[in-house]
């Protein structure tokens, strides 16, 4: 019994030490992981504005010299992604060098199995294709990033604001409005309102509401974007907010206000040298002039937009819009030669857009998104069923093992009880035998005083032994046997009676 208690105590201490060791190791490893993620966030933030490959290389060489092996691999992937972006800016198009660098980064990140970096990489890779209007190539990267975003613990996602925002832009442009809206709202949660990106996200939400003809909400978000831009002294965002509010004034038939806002938008954008936004605002302004039947002003304004759009191959969708407006102008002017030229040009542009970001491509991507979402839901349901089945099987196994363990315990207990009963009965028999021996010994003597004296001495010894046995059994886990049978007490009474 004492041995059993000592064994149980040792087992308990060993178990406690094991649990504490496990908690210590787990918490330590998690701390390291958290520190690594913080470090990666820092590296990404510190280098996102770098646009010189030499400066970028020097920055990352310094980081590598002070990093552990795990961080070095992650940092290498970030370096390749940023270098790919520098090349894409230099070439101003999708190019083999950037493709190669993104592929190298992808290979490293897959091996590292870092979900946060994996989401960031696929978002960046997808946005690279999206930026240059190659939607079909962008689609699988955004779809992969989106699936991870929806299934990964947010604490493991890095660059949350940027990742949610870029995914929202893509899904909004291919028609998945709800997903885009949800991502923009999440991006807003993780963006400081003193950050210039805050205004961009507000503007994105306004655009989604405008496209869904929810003009009140659209105006609300455009106004918030304008306020944010003023607060953060972001001139370009302020100009774009005015251009977006011009859409609301157009809808409300306040064309004079819309024209004033667009002219201010163009003036600020030219001053800030944002040629793309100048083009965009001129398209909107030209359409308003045409709606007002000011054909000359419309033609002049739209031609200014065409000058920039025609220089970039990835702006074909804007060229389509520009030339469609110019076609309307040609028809109003009864210029059949210009009309024929524009129709041919529009046909060429539409053929190009069928491979990049035209309506057919967007419709196809939207269909693919719905199909993928259905597949993911089906897969998730299948996984739930599999988990349920596994859980059911696990429960059956656990219950079976538990029942078997209970049976073993019961058998062991019964066996232990039999042994205790046997020990008890053997002890009683042994003491009874001692008593009989003493009595037989007395019966075979001449029964002198000395014989009685020896007999009483033995009797006293037997009584002492019996008392000791009774005390011992009462302090042991076999006390219930004596309580039930009372053989030792009966024997003691018999001795005393004698």
C-alpha positions in Angstrom: 0.0 0.0 0.0 2.8 2.4 0.9 4.6 1.3 -2.3 1.5 2.1 -4.3 1.2 5.6 -2.9 4.9 6.3 -3.6 4.5 5.0 -7.2 1.4 7.2 -7.8 3.2 10.3 -6.4 6.1 9.7 -8.7 3.8 9.3 -11.7 2.0 12.5 -10.8 5.2 14.5 -10.5 6.5 13.1 -13.8 3.3 14.0 -15.6 3.3 17.6 -14.1 6.9 18.1 -15.2 6.0 16.9 -18.7 3.1 19.2 -19.0 5.1 22.2 -17.8 7.9 21.4 -20.2 5.4 21.1 -23.1 3.8 24.5 -22.2 7.2 26.1 -22.0 8.4 24.8 -25.3 5.1 25.6 -27.0 5.0 29.2 -25.7 8.6 29.7 -26.6 8.1 28.5 -30.2 5.0 30.7 -30.5 6.9 33.7 -29.2 9.5 33.1 -31.8 6.9 32.8 -34.6 5.2 36.1 -33.4 8.6 37.8 -33.4 9.4 36.5 -36.9 6.0 37.8 -38.2 6.6 41.2 -36.6 10.1 41.3 -38.3 8.6 40.4 -41.7 6.0 43.2 -41.3 8.8 45.6 -40.5 10.9 44.5 -43.5 7.9 44.9 -45.9 7.0 48.3 -44.5 10.5 49.6 -44.6 11.1 48.7 -48.2 7.7 49.3 -49.9 8.6 52.8 -51.1 12.1 51.8 -52.4 12.1 52.0 -56.3 15.9 51.6 -56.9 17.2 48.0 -57.3 20.7 48.9 -55.9 19.2 50.5 -52.7 16.9 47.5 -52.3 19.7 45.0 -52.7 21.9 46.8 -50.1 18.9 46.9 -47.6 18.3 43.2 -47.9 22.0 42.3 -47.7 22.2 44.1 -44.3 19.0 42.3 -43.1 20.3 38.9 -44.2 23.6 39.4 -42.3 21.7 39.7 -39.0 18.9 37.1 -39.5 18.5 33.5 -38.6 18.1 30.8 -41.4 14.3 30.8 -41.2 14.0 34.6 -41.5 16.6 34.7 -44.3 14.4 32.5 -46.6 11.4 34.7 -45.9 13.4 37.9 -46.5 14.7 36.5 -49.8 11.1 35.9 -50.9 10.2 39.5 -50.0 13.3 40.8 -51.8 12.3 39.0 -55.0 8.8 40.3 -54.9 9.9 43.9 -54.4 12.6 43.5 -57.2 9.9 42.2 -59.5 7.8 45.3 -58.8 10.7 47.6 -59.6 11.2 45.8 -63.0 7.5 46.0 -63.7 7.5 49.8 -63.1 10.6 50.2 -65.3 9.1 48.2 -68.2 5.6 49.4 -67.5 4.1 46.1 -68.6 4.2 42.3 -67.8 7.7 41.2 -68.4 9.8 38.0 -68.3 12.2 39.4 -65.5 9.3 40.1 -63.1 7.7 36.8 -63.9 10.9 35.0 -63.1 11.3 36.8 -59.8 7.7 36.2 -58.7 8.1 32.5 -59.5 11.3 32.3 -57.4 9.6 34.0 -54.5 6.6 31.6 -54.9 8.9 28.5 -54.7 10.5 29.7 -51.5 7.2 30.6 -49.8 5.6 27.3 -50.7 8.5 25.4 -49.0 8.3 27.7 -45.9 4.5 27.0 -45.4 4.0 30.5 -44.0 0.3 31.3 -44.8 0.6 35.0 -44.1 3.5 35.4 -46.6 1.8 33.0 -49.0 -1.4 35.3 -49.1 0.8 38.4 -49.5 2.8 36.9 -52.4 -0.3 35.7 -54.3 -2.0 39.0 -53.8 1.1 40.8 -55.1 1.5 38.4 -58.1 -2.2 38.7 -58.9 -2.2 42.5 -58.7 0.9 42.6 -61.0 -1.2 41.0 -63.8 -4.4 42.9 -62.8 -2.5 46.2 -63.0 -1.6 45.5 -66.7 -5.2 44.3 -67.5 -4.3 40.6 -67.8 -7.3 39.5 -65.7 -7.2 35.8 -66.6 -3.6 35.5 -65.5 -4.4 37.4 -62.3 -7.5 35.3 -61.5 -5.9 32.1 -60.1 -3.6 34.1 -57.8 -6.4 36.2 -56.3 -8.6 33.1 -56.0 -5.9 31.3 -54.1 -5.2 34.3 -51.9 -8.9 34.8 -51.2 -9.4 31.2 -50.2 -6.5 31.5 -47.7 -7.8 34.8 -46.5 -11.2 33.3 -45.7 -9.7 30.2 -43.9 -6.6 31.6 -42.1 -6.5 33.0 -38.6 -6.3 36.8 -39.0 -3.4 37.0 -36.5 -1.3 35.1 -39.1 -2.1 37.5 -42.0 0.6 40.0 -42.7 0.0 43.4 -44.4 -3.8 43.0 -43.7 -4.9 46.5 -45.0 -3.0 46.2 -48.3 -3.9 42.5 -48.9 -7.6 43.0 -48.2 -7.7 46.2 -50.4 -5.9 44.7 -53.4 -8.1 41.6 -53.3 -11.2 43.8 -53.1 -10.1 45.8 -56.2 -9.8 42.7 -58.2 -13.1 41.0 -57.1 -15.0 44.3 -57.5 -13.8 44.7 -61.1 -14.8 41.2 -62.0 -18.3 41.5 -60.5 -18.0 39.8 -57.1 -19.3 43.0 -55.4 -20.1 41.4 -52.0 -16.7 39.9 -51.6 -15.1 43.2 -52.6 -17.2 45.1 -50.1 -16.4 42.8 -47.3 -12.7 43.0 -48.0 -12.7 46.8 -48.2 -14.5 47.0 -44.8 -11.9 44.6 -43.3 -9.1 46.7 -44.9 -10.6 49.8 -43.3 -10.5 48.0 -39.9 -6.7 47.5 -40.2 -5.9 51.0 -41.6 -5.0 54.0 -39.5 -7.2 56.9 -40.5 -4.1 59.1 -40.7 -2.8 56.8 -43.4 -3.3 58.0 -47.0 -4.6 54.5 -47.9 -7.6 55.2 -45.7 -9.0 57.6 -48.3 -8.4 55.1 -51.1 -10.4 52.4 -49.3 -13.3 54.8 -48.6 -13.3 55.7 -52.3 -13.3 52.0 -53.2 -16.5 51.5 -51.1 -18.1 54.5 -52.6 -17.4 53.2 -56.1 -19.0 49.8 -55.3 -22.1 51.5 -54.0 -22.3 53.8 -57.0 -22.0 50.9 -59.5 -24.9 49.2 -57.5 -26.9 52.4 -57.9 -26.9 53.1 -54.2 -26.2 56.8 -54.7 -26.7 58.0 -51.1 -24.1 55.5 -49.7 -21.8 56.3 -52.6 -21.9 60.0 -51.9 -21.4 59.3 -48.2 -18.2 57.4 -48.8 -16.9 59.8 -51.5 -17.4 62.7 -49.0 -15.5 60.7 -46.4 -12.7 60.0 -48.9 -12.5 63.8 -49.6 -12.3 64.6 -45.9 -9.6 62.0 -45.3 -7.6 63.3 -48.2 -7.7 66.9 -46.8 -6.8 65.6 -43.4 -3.8 63.7 -44.7 -2.8 66.4 -47.3 -3.2 63.9 -50.1 -3.8 66.0 -53.2 -4.3 63.2 -55.7 -6.9 61.5 -53.5 -8.7 64.8 -53.0 -8.8 65.4 -56.8 -10.1 61.8 -57.4 -12.8 62.3 -54.7 -14.0 65.5 -56.5 -14.1 63.5 -59.7 -16.2 60.8 -58.1 -18.5 63.3 -56.5 -19.0 64.7 -60.0 -20.7 61.4 -60.8 -23.3 62.0 -58.1 -23.9 65.6 -59.3 -24.4 64.2 -62.8 -26.9 61.7 -61.5 -28.7 64.6 -59.8 -28.7 66.6 -63.0 -26.5 69.3 -61.4 -24.1 69.4 -64.5 -22.5 72.7 -63.7 -21.4 71.5 -60.3 -20.1 68.3 -61.9 -18.1 70.2 -64.5 -16.6 72.4 -61.8 -15.5 69.4 -59.8 -14.0 67.7 -62.8 -12.1 70.8 -63.9 -10.6 71.0 -60.4 -9.8 67.3 -60.5 -7.9 67.8 -63.8 -6.1 70.9 -62.6 -4.8 69.2 -59.4 -3.9 66.0 -61.3 -1.9 67.9 -63.9 -0.1 69.8 -61.1 0.7 66.5 -59.4 1.6 64.9 -62.7 -0.9 62.0 -62.5 -1.5 61.6 -66.2 -3.8 58.5 -65.7 -6.1 60.5 -63.5 -6.1 63.4 -66.0 -7.2 61.0 -68.7 -9.9 59.5 -66.5 -11.3 62.9 -65.5 -11.2 64.1 -69.2 -13.3 61.1 -70.3 -15.9 61.9 -67.7 -15.9 65.6 -68.5 -16.1 64.9 -72.3 -19.2 62.7 -71.7 -20.9 65.5 -69.8 -20.2 68.0 -72.6 -21.6 65.6 -75.1 -24.7 65.1 -72.9 -25.1 68.9 -72.9 -24.7 68.9 -76.7 -21.5 70.9 -76.5 -19.9 68.7 -79.2 -16.8 70.9 -79.8 -15.9 70.9 -76.1 -16.6 67.2 -75.8 -14.4 66.3 -78.8 -11.5 68.5 -77.6 -11.7 67.0 -74.1 -12.0 63.4 -75.2 -9.1 63.8 -77.6 -6.9 64.9 -74.7 -7.8 61.7 -72.9 -7.0 59.7 -76.1 -3.5 61.1 -76.3 -2.5 59.3 -73.0 -4.6 56.2 -73.4 -3.1 55.3 -76.8 0.4 55.2 -75.3 -0.3 52.3 -73.0 -1.3 48.9 -74.2 -3.0 48.0 -70.9 -5.4 51.0 -71.2 -7.3 49.5 -74.1 -10.5 49.4 -72.0 -10.3 53.2 -71.6 -9.5 53.5 -75.3 -12.7 51.6 -76.1 -14.6 54.0 -73.9 -12.9 57.0 -75.6 -13.4 55.8 -79.1 -17.1 54.9 -78.4 -17.6 58.5 -77.3 -15.7 59.8 -80.4 -18.0 57.6 -82.6 -21.1 59.3 -81.1 -19.5 62.7 -81.9 -18.7 61.6 -85.5 -22.3 60.5 -85.9 -23.6 63.8 -84.5 -21.2 65.7 -87.0 -22.3 63.4 -89.9 -18.6 62.6 -90.5 -19.0 59.2 -92.2 -15.3 58.8 -93.0 -14.4 59.3 -89.3 -17.3 57.1 -88.3 -16.0 54.2 -90.5 -12.4 54.7 -89.1 -13.6 54.6 -85.5 -15.8 51.5 -86.1 -12.7 49.7 -87.5 -10.6 50.9 -84.6 -13.2 49.7 -82.1 -13.3 46.3 -83.7 -9.5 46.0 -83.3 -9.7 47.2 -79.6 -12.5 44.7 -78.9 -10.5 41.8 -80.4 -7.6 42.8 -78.1 -9.8 43.0 -75.0 -11.2 39.6 -75.6 -7.8 38.3 -74.4 -7.2 40.8 -71.5 -10.0 42.7 -69.6 -13.0 42.9 -71.9 -16.6 42.0 -71.0 -16.2 38.5 -72.2 -13.2 37.9 -70.1 -14.8 39.5 -67.0 -18.0 37.4 -67.5 -15.9 34.3 -67.8 -13.9 35.1 -64.7 -17.1 35.9 -62.8 -18.5 32.5 -63.8 -15.3 30.8 -62.8 -15.4 32.6 -59.4 -18.9 31.3 -58.8 -17.9 27.8 -59.8 -14.8 27.9 -57.6 -16.9 29.2 -54.7 -19.3 26.4 -55.2 -16.4 23.9 -55.4 -14.9 25.3 -52.2 -18.3 25.1 -50.4 -18.8 21.6 -51.6 -15.2 20.7 -50.5 -15.8 22.4 -47.1 -19.0 20.3 -46.7 -17.1 17.2 -47.7 -14.4 18.0 -45.1 -17.1 18.6 -42.5 -18.6 15.2 -43.3 -15.2 13.6 -43.2 -14.4 15.2 -39.9 -17.8 14.1 -38.6 -17.1 10.6 -39.7 -13.6 10.6 -38.2 -15.0 12.0 -35.0 -17.7 9.4 -34.9 -15.1 6.6 -35.5 -12.8 8.2 -32.9 -15.7 8.3 -30.4 -16.5 4.6 -31.1 -12.8 3.7 -30.6 -12.5 5.8 -27.5 -15.7 4.3 -26.0 -14.6 0.8 -26.9 -11.2 1.4 -25.4 -12.8 2.9 -22.3 -15.1 0.0 -21.9 -12.2 -2.4 -22.3 -10.2 -0.4 -19.8 -13.1 -0.5 -17.4 -13.4 -4.3 -17.9 -9.7 -4.7 -17.2 -9.9 -2.5 -14.1 -13.0 -4.5 -13.0 -11.2 -7.8 -13.6 -8.1 -6.5 -11.8 -10.2 -5.3 -8.9 -12.0 -8.6 -8.6 -8.7 -10.5 -8.7 -7.2 -8.1 -6.1 -10.3 -8.6 -3.9 -10.0 -12.4 -4.3 -6.3 -12.2 -3.2 -7.2 -10.0 -0.3 -10.0 -12.3 0.8 -7.7 -15.3 0.4 -5.0 -13.5 2.5 -7.6 -12.7 5.1 -8.9 -16.2 5.3 -5.4 -17.6 5.4 -4.5 -15.3 8.2 -7.7 -16.3 10.2 -7.0 -20.0 9.6 -3.4 -19.5 10.7 -4.5 -17.8 13.9 -7.2 -20.4 14.5 -4.6 -23.1 14.0 -2.3 -21.5 16.5 -5.2 -21.5 19.0 -6.0 -25.2 18.4 -2.3 -26.1 18.7 -2.1 -24.4 22.1 -5.3 -26.1 23.3 -4.2 -29.6 22.0 -0.9 -29.1 23.7 -2.6 -28.4 27.0 -4.9 -31.4 26.6 -1.9 -33.7 26.1 -0.1 -32.6 29.3 -0.7 -33.7 32.9 -2.2 -30.2 33.4 0.0 -29.1 36.1 0.3 -25.5 37.2 3.4 -25.1 35.0 1.4 -26.4 32.0 -1.4 -23.9 32.6 1.1 -21.2 33.1 2.8 -22.0 29.6 -0.6 -22.3 28.0 -1.8 -18.8 29.4 1.5 -17.3 28.2 1.0 -18.6 24.7 -2.7 -17.4 24.9 -1.6 -13.9 25.8 0.9 -13.9 22.9 -1.8 -15.0 20.5 -4.2 -12.3 21.8 -1.5 -9.7 21.3 -0.8 -10.9 17.8 -4.5 -10.9 17.0 -5.0 -7.4 18.3 -2.1 -6.3 16.1 -3.6 -8.0 13.1 -7.0 -6.3 13.8 -5.4 -2.9 14.1 -3.4 -3.4 10.9 -6.3 -4.6 8.9 -8.5 -1.6 10.1 -5.8 0.8 8.8 -5.5 -0.9 5.5 -7.8 -0.9 2.4 -9.0 -4.4 3.4 -10.8 -3.2 6.5 -14.2 -3.8 4.8 -13.5 -7.6 4.8 -13.2 -7.7 8.6 -16.2 -5.4 8.9 -18.2 -7.8 6.8 -17.0 -11.2 8.1 -15.7 -10.3 11.6 -13.6 -13.5 11.8 -10.7 -11.9 13.7 -13.0 -10.3 16.3 -14.8 -13.7 16.7 -11.4 -15.3 17.2 -10.4 -12.6 19.7 -13.7 -13.2 21.6 -13.1 -16.9 21.6 -9.6 -16.4 23.1 -11.0 -14.1 25.8 -13.8 -16.5 26.7 -11.4 -19.3 27.0 
